[in-house]
Amino acid sequence: MPSPEVGVALIEAGLTHPAFYSVVAELGGRVVGSNFLDERSPVAGVGPITIDPAVQNRGVGRRLMRDVMDRADERGAPGIRLLQSGYHTRSFSLYASLGFAFRETVACMQGPAILRAISGFPVREATGADLVACNELCRRVHGVDRGGEVADALEQGTARVVERAGRLTGYATDLAFFAHAVAETTADLQALIASAPAFGGPGILVPARNTLLLQWCLANSLRVVQLLSLMSIGLYNEPAGAYLPSILY
């Protein structure tokens, strides 16, 4: 987090959103950890998880993870996903021991706005009329939709779409750390990125195996801030298109 205030705002957002499940860990009557489960869409997203540094490596994180995993099971979620900071080997080991499978490396990238229209790929602000098409596109690419997140982005006015020949071929809930994007092709995704006025938070999350997109971002002065691991348990389909995950998945 860039500042304590940003962290506080993030936690408050999770505590007050009706579609987020939240849990805390206490020790001696004092809160020493917390975890959240994003239940806005069929697949649940974990995070942020926080542990007081004074009690790390004492099993608090495992207890918090078990709690949200049990919650997902109780609600019949077909899968759970998360992104793990690549440098943190202990958390990677924890998630793997709990049954999460590594899926791919993701590069968090930040830099100046590109502010360029790409010919043949017009981008516009999304409207409520786009919700069905966005969900259908996400199901084609990922096998499931993220309709709850898209609906939130529409309400907040951050969602945008790209079209080709009058047909919606990509969308982004925002171009930011806590937002995701889905597109038929990398070119559609490039148009969405190029249209963004800024990249919110630490940056956008680019799947490292999408070499064309990664190198295009680097050529447009974005730089890699950190590497993360996308991990999942339960339902997972290899993407049949281009995408940017959020920090939740």
C-alpha positions as CSV (number, residue, x, y, z in Angstrom):
1,M,0.0,0.0,0.0
2,P,1.4,3.5,-0.8
3,S,0.2,4.9,2.5
4,P,-1.7,3.9,5.7
5,E,-4.7,5.9,4.5
6,V,-5.0,3.8,1.4
7,G,-4.9,0.6,3.4
8,V,-7.5,1.9,5.8
9,A,-9.8,2.8,2.9
10,L,-9.4,-0.6,1.3
11,I,-10.3,-2.4,4.5
12,E,-13.3,-0.1,5.1
13,A,-14.5,-0.8,1.6
14,G,-14.4,-4.6,2.3
15,L,-16.1,-4.3,5.6
16,T,-19.0,-2.2,4.3
17,H,-19.6,-3.9,0.9
18,P,-22.5,-6.4,1.2
19,A,-20.9,-8.9,-1.2
20,F,-17.6,-9.2,0.8
21,Y,-17.2,-11.7,3.6
22,S,-14.8,-10.5,6.3
23,V,-13.2,-12.3,9.2
24,V,-10.7,-11.2,11.9
25,A,-8.3,-13.2,14.1
26,E,-8.0,-12.2,17.8
27,L,-5.3,-13.0,20.3
28,G,-5.8,-11.9,23.9
29,G,-8.7,-9.8,22.9
30,R,-6.7,-7.9,20.3
31,V,-7.2,-8.1,16.5
32,V,-4.1,-9.5,15.0
33,G,-5.2,-10.4,11.5
34,S,-8.0,-10.2,8.9
35,N,-9.1,-11.7,5.7
36,F,-11.7,-11.0,3.0
37,L,-13.6,-13.0,0.4
38,D,-15.1,-11.3,-2.6
39,E,-18.4,-13.0,-3.3
40,R,-19.6,-10.7,-6.1
41,S,-19.2,-13.3,-8.8
42,P,-19.4,-17.1,-9.0
43,V,-15.7,-17.6,-8.4
44,A,-14.6,-16.1,-5.1
45,G,-11.5,-13.9,-4.7
46,V,-9.4,-13.9,-1.6
47,G,-7.9,-10.8,-0.1
48,P,-6.5,-8.7,1.2
49,I,-5.2,-10.8,4.1
50,T,-3.3,-9.0,6.8
51,I,-1.3,-10.4,9.8
52,D,0.2,-8.3,12.6
53,P,4.0,-8.7,12.1
54,A,4.4,-9.5,15.8
55,V,2.4,-12.8,15.4
56,Q,3.5,-13.9,11.9
57,N,4.6,-17.5,11.4
58,R,2.3,-18.7,14.3
59,G,-0.5,-20.2,12.2
60,V,-2.8,-17.1,12.1
61,G,-2.7,-16.9,8.3
62,R,-3.6,-20.5,7.9
63,R,-6.6,-20.1,10.2
64,L,-7.8,-17.1,8.3
65,M,-7.4,-18.9,5.0
66,R,-9.2,-22.0,6.3
67,D,-12.1,-19.8,7.4
68,V,-12.7,-18.2,4.0
69,M,-12.2,-21.5,2.2
70,D,-14.9,-23.0,4.5
71,R,-17.1,-20.0,3.7
72,A,-16.7,-20.6,0.0
73,D,-17.5,-24.3,0.4
74,E,-20.6,-23.5,2.4
75,R,-21.9,-21.2,-0.3
76,G,-21.1,-23.7,-3.1
77,A,-18.6,-21.5,-4.9
78,P,-17.1,-23.5,-7.8
79,G,-13.6,-22.1,-7.2
80,I,-11.4,-19.7,-5.3
81,R,-8.6,-17.6,-6.7
82,L,-5.9,-15.2,-5.4
83,L,-2.8,-13.4,-6.4
84,Q,0.3,-13.9,-4.2
85,S,3.3,-11.5,-4.0
86,G,6.1,-13.4,-5.8
87,Y,8.8,-12.4,-3.3
88,H,6.9,-13.9,-0.3
89,T,7.9,-17.5,-0.3
90,R,6.2,-18.3,3.0
91,S,2.7,-17.3,1.7
92,F,3.3,-19.2,-1.5
93,S,4.1,-22.3,0.5
94,L,1.0,-21.7,2.7
95,Y,-1.4,-21.5,-0.3
96,A,0.2,-24.5,-2.0
97,S,-0.1,-26.5,1.2
98,L,-3.8,-25.6,1.4
99,G,-4.4,-27.0,-2.1
100,F,-4.0,-23.9,-4.3
101,A,-2.4,-24.6,-7.7
102,F,0.0,-22.1,-9.4
103,R,-1.5,-20.9,-12.7
104,E,0.8,-18.1,-14.0
105,T,3.1,-15.3,-13.3
106,V,1.6,-11.8,-13.5
107,A,3.6,-8.5,-13.8
108,C,2.3,-5.5,-12.0
109,M,3.1,-2.6,-14.3
110,Q,3.0,1.2,-13.8
111,G,3.9,4.2,-15.8
112,P,2.6,7.3,-17.6
113,A,-0.8,7.2,-19.3
114,I,-0.4,6.3,-23.0
115,L,-3.4,8.4,-24.0
116,R,-3.6,7.1,-27.6
117,A,-6.5,5.9,-29.7
118,I,-5.7,2.8,-31.7
119,S,-7.2,2.8,-35.2
120,G,-10.1,0.3,-35.7
121,F,-10.5,-0.2,-31.9
122,P,-12.8,2.6,-30.6
123,V,-13.1,2.8,-26.8
124,R,-16.0,4.3,-24.9
125,E,-17.4,4.5,-21.5
126,A,-19.6,1.5,-20.6
127,T,-23.3,1.8,-19.9
128,G,-25.8,-0.5,-18.2
129,A,-26.8,-1.8,-21.6
130,D,-23.3,-3.4,-21.9
131,L,-23.6,-5.6,-18.9
132,V,-25.0,-8.6,-20.7
133,A,-22.4,-8.5,-23.4
134,C,-19.6,-8.0,-20.9
135,N,-20.7,-11.1,-19.0
136,E,-21.1,-13.1,-22.2
137,L,-17.5,-12.2,-23.2
138,C,-16.1,-13.1,-19.8
139,R,-17.8,-16.5,-19.9
140,R,-16.3,-17.1,-23.4
141,V,-12.8,-16.2,-22.2
142,H,-12.8,-17.6,-18.6
143,G,-15.8,-20.0,-18.4
144,V,-17.5,-17.8,-15.7
145,D,-18.6,-14.2,-15.6
146,R,-17.6,-11.4,-13.1
147,G,-21.0,-9.7,-13.3
148,G,-21.0,-8.3,-9.8
149,E,-17.7,-6.5,-10.3
150,V,-18.9,-5.1,-13.7
151,A,-22.1,-3.9,-12.1
152,D,-20.1,-2.1,-9.4
153,A,-17.8,-0.5,-12.0
154,L,-20.8,0.7,-14.0
155,E,-22.2,2.3,-10.9
156,Q,-18.9,4.0,-10.1
157,G,-18.5,5.2,-13.7
158,T,-15.0,3.5,-14.2
159,A,-15.9,0.8,-16.8
160,R,-15.1,1.1,-20.4
161,V,-15.5,-1.1,-23.5
162,V,-13.8,-1.5,-26.9
163,E,-15.8,-2.4,-30.0
164,R,-15.0,-3.6,-33.5
165,A,-17.5,-3.5,-36.3
166,G,-20.1,-2.4,-33.8
167,R,-19.6,-5.4,-31.6
168,L,-18.2,-5.4,-28.0
169,T,-14.9,-7.2,-28.0
170,G,-13.4,-6.1,-24.7
171,Y,-14.1,-4.4,-21.4
172,A,-12.3,-3.1,-18.3
173,T,-13.9,-2.4,-15.0
174,D,-11.0,0.1,-14.7
175,L,-7.3,0.1,-15.5
176,A,-6.1,-0.4,-11.9
177,F,-4.8,-2.8,-9.3
178,F,-8.2,-3.7,-8.1
179,A,-9.9,-3.9,-11.5
180,H,-9.9,-6.5,-14.2
181,A,-10.2,-6.5,-18.0
182,V,-11.3,-9.2,-20.5
183,A,-11.0,-9.1,-24.3
184,E,-11.1,-11.3,-27.4
185,T,-7.6,-10.3,-28.5
186,T,-4.5,-8.6,-27.2
187,A,-5.1,-5.8,-29.6
188,D,-8.5,-5.1,-28.0
189,L,-6.8,-5.1,-24.6
190,Q,-4.1,-2.7,-25.9
191,A,-6.8,-0.3,-27.0
192,L,-8.3,-0.3,-23.5
193,I,-5.0,0.3,-21.8
194,A,-4.0,3.0,-24.3
195,S,-7.2,4.9,-23.5
196,A,-6.8,5.0,-19.7
197,P,-6.2,8.4,-18.2
198,A,-4.0,6.7,-15.5
199,F,-3.3,3.3,-14.0
200,G,-4.8,3.2,-10.5
201,G,-2.9,2.1,-7.4
202,P,0.4,0.1,-7.9
203,G,-0.6,-0.5,-11.5
204,I,-2.2,-2.9,-13.9
205,L,-1.6,-6.6,-13.8
206,V,-0.3,-8.1,-17.0
207,P,0.0,-11.9,-17.5
208,A,3.7,-12.4,-18.2
209,R,3.1,-15.2,-20.7
210,N,1.3,-12.7,-23.0
211,T,4.7,-11.7,-24.4
212,L,3.1,-9.4,-27.0
213,L,1.2,-7.4,-24.4
214,L,4.1,-7.3,-21.9
215,Q,6.6,-6.0,-24.5
216,W,4.0,-3.5,-25.8
217,C,3.6,-2.1,-22.3
218,L,7.4,-1.9,-21.9
219,A,7.7,-0.1,-25.2
220,N,5.1,2.4,-24.0
221,S,7.2,3.3,-20.9
222,L,5.4,1.1,-18.4
223,R,7.7,-0.7,-16.0
224,V,7.4,-3.8,-13.9
225,V,6.8,-3.0,-10.2
226,Q,6.6,-6.5,-8.9
227,L,5.8,-10.1,-10.0
228,L,2.8,-12.0,-8.5
229,S,1.5,-15.6,-8.8
230,L,-2.0,-16.3,-9.8
231,M,-3.2,-19.3,-7.8
232,S,-6.5,-21.2,-7.8
233,I,-8.4,-24.0,-6.2
234,G,-11.5,-25.6,-7.7
235,L,-12.8,-24.5,-11.1
236,Y,-10.3,-23.0,-13.4
237,N,-10.3,-22.7,-17.2
238,E,-7.3,-21.7,-19.3
239,P,-8.2,-18.3,-20.7
240,A,-9.5,-18.4,-24.3
241,G,-8.6,-14.7,-25.0
242,A,-6.7,-11.8,-23.5
243,Y,-7.2,-10.5,-20.0
244,L,-5.9,-8.5,-17.0
245,P,-6.6,-9.9,-13.6
246,S,-7.3,-7.8,-10.6
247,I,-5.3,-8.2,-7.4
248,L,-8.1,-10.6,-6.2
249,Y,-7.9,-12.7,-9.5
